[in-house]
């Protein structure tokens, strides 16, 4: 309706008309405005803050009445009371459009383009791609022995290359005849060699000898980012790597927010499917431009992703994944056409999705298994892919167990008071001075430490904006090492800790990392609530690993592999102090980098690996943490720092953790023996 | 451009703007206006006549200037001189738009909806369709043994029905989960059972026990009409039959006009592909409405068509089929998805196209072979499918030969001065009185003969508009029997023939069948040129049959089967008098009706028949008439009536054909021994 209110967003300038009562967040989503939301519009996260403008905007030709948005509501009231809303701010998910309005999206409410790319790990891969090129000489048509051009081309492939029963997409039939004649009956064809479901098929045809290349894409479709590696299918080389934000972020940062968005909105799943496919197409355009190749030369693609992304990519409502028994629509590998997913690569390109292991353990975990291969290991390997969900594999060549653990988004900087994603300006490394107990730190985008000379100038480009996931882990571990936090997770007082950085913050204490307020910047602190969030996350991760160890019947593992972009940035020592991972020699804790991406690349370049991982996934023992009583038990005991489930002889030989227990409030004498210590002792015996 | 001239067509009211210089026929095509054209816009057929209006059209809000169309051109001048253009008429393919104009399409230039439907022949068919329904009970998901819903459904199909390796389209995955739960883990699935190229696939799923039906379509895609039979796949019954005009008629009536349209217009083939697919969708909507079923329950379809339609349907430019060596893009059977062809049936429906025999002998001929099965016959069978091209099969269980012969459109009433398609008002039966030599006739849509009492009233509903294909055959044969035409094909004078219906018409004579001019109707005559056209057509048909007989090494055949809607209306006796078919006992000449449609239905209902016809087609010996010197030889001698190639002992025992030869003009004495007789004698020795 043209009489619906006009909504204009700044700084993007995007505009549209929406019925009265439309939430600002909904309008932003529909216009593709870069407005953040972590909770999926439930009024919890406050990421969708906006600043409505009132009065006359001559540039936009509108006058905004004071009642252009719905009145301040109870959710906003409560949020303001508890955490404070800046003057003039509204929550985009609460305020609804009532009249023409101009809405500014402040920088902190925008979803930034993440700069940390998932890189392609160096790896030797056996080259046996699904699509290969063949040059053939085809018999000319003979009207006395009439047969179709395709039938003679098939015959040539059989006689000259031993390829039998080769079909062709309709598209090939549509372009083939002039090409055969242009090449004087010599052509190059790209043949997809088929699989158990599909006979081989001609995908592309060129006159004469084609001197160019054909390409494949290995895509790691994450909840936050979509990363792709473009590979030359003849050489196996990675030609370009690129990443984009997953546009689904608009619908909620963590997976469960997206599942709930689809439950609350009738077209929600469809919207999200469209968003992720469009994001994918954007990535492909970007990566092809970077490599300076024609997008239509991309003839094969492999995708890895978690089960929710898997379903949303395929256009399947993830409803069942949001509740027990977490039933996947399909757990098997998928072989599709690119056109089934509206992808803008070669029209006959095929797409392969690795199988899912279980409702919480996706094709990304399968790709990690393909890349890190615990199923081929003599040692007992623990492979942990840390993200919003942690996928955990434990095994050796005898057997492999897998589970997923709901770590939540704390490791990604969310739900942490000064937390943020890994982006320029985020604190990523921390050290606390043993004497002053003051923290020095490093920021993404700046090479020197905060106490180095010239830091102020060096950091000016990015500013200091928050703490990212690996930063918060180091922070908490350092606080524990230097006696600022006790084993149960309490921050002591300035007196108890001897740190001037500690200050009282309501009923608990907080630790100040950095104060930029004099220069108009943020104050970066670690609250006791932040410590709790990290404790919950690491307890979930540890309990999953410990549950698998129980099921395997072992008390220790030989090796720990940290997979994922985040895993690559964690300091193993700090992770162990925190009790995230079991006790292990530090030289046996390694990072596999983007193992899921590497697995995708292996499946892209070697079709034998596809059959192999399908078999492996079938054989993996799946453990559902949600219904395992042992998991709950471990979880309760694993919140101590380090956890109270097992002894840490190796860790203890490296770091002497102060044996302290703080007690704030009235629940016991300050500095006395706390419950955490007792729990830890009990677990150690 | 909005400043381009506005073109309004009446009576349809369709309008659009076109650049100056656009031919009226092109504008009509682009707007989908019902304006006939047989020659594909080459200025030959005059079917595209239009009446431009000048002056002010207040209803349409335009004023048409006298120069709104291009001036009369040389092609129109010549046509007017030779055949006469009615006052105010222009040829739509010649006149171009120069300004705003209102153009009337007179009734005779409109493509009428053909009422003669290709009917479904009664036939027993073994029932073994590609899609069957199965009720299964599926295990509920178990989070301790996680597997996808699809995997458990597959397992149930394997355990309960012995179906292994059953896949599912993405569409099924998208709808399956709520259906499984709604049916309390009991569902009905429709499974396409697969073929050599494709494993079985689930196409549809219903909760619980589905009590409805699924349907298939057998489609006979002709150059002029598209006819479909909707079949119940469980019972094999034909539920509804329907037909529509092939919308490609706009681009030329005969196939070669369409091939040349695609050569002359860069997007021509695409336009025609779009047109035929849209026509198809229109038919499906119509047939589903007639049967009162949901179109989405149509889960399988079989198509038969000639090679040009085959290519245009598939979106392949038919260019190569227009020139030697007539190379098909593919001759094999095609197994596609309905979505590949933009068809509006079940999204996962499969489409099967029968194989083509050769560049001129299509999937329709293969369907005739499937239906009439000369390859299984003890007798030597000649099967002739008469159309714009005649497809001819000759064979028995030893071997089968096939060829196509370019009969041209004369048998369909085109290129005949009073010719028209088989539609109400067309003369379809003729008898000449032996004494008065005056013709009596029957008209389609009227049950009584022209000399019966009450004829004038009975025929008033349809009028008498022309002669259709079967009518012209009887007409010429009757003229030959009654001495009005001689063996070489000349019409004698009124004196020579003793018929008052004969009149001098330029340098030759014509025969008047009916004169409706006093009542403002047409004068229906047979000119000597019409006789020539029929001679050419029947000579082509006969020569093809004769060539196959030579190749087979026989002089006679045991049986003759006339296939096609037209074949069903031909009188065998008249066809033999004309020399269309070889001499054979009249009781051995039969009509198979719509054999191609029957073949399509067999392939739809019995997948074994698909494999069978693919093998048969592979084994058929293909003969290309275009390059056979013997064909040219036969053709020269086959123009006599009956032909001069062989003796007609059976025919001669039935009819005493007058042994006359007329001679008009200066090439010999009138009534003397003509070349035709001598040729015939020579051929008889």
Interface residues (C-beta under 8 A of the other chain):
Chain A: X140 X141 X142 X143 X144 X145 X146 X147 X148 X149 X150 X151 X165 X167 X168 X170 X173 X174 X176 X177 X178 X196 X197 X198 X199 X314 X315 X316 X317 X319 X320 X324 X325 X326 X327 X328 X329 X330 X331 X332 X336 X340 X356 X357 X358 X359 X622 X624 X626 X627
Chain B: X140 X141 X142 X143 X144 X145 X146 X147 X148 X149 X150 X151 X165 X167 X168 X170 X173 X174 X176 X177 X178 X196 X197 X198 X199 X314 X315 X316 X317 X319 X320 X324 X325 X326 X327 X328 X329 X330 X331 X332 X336 X340 X356 X357 X358 X359 X622 X624 X626 X627
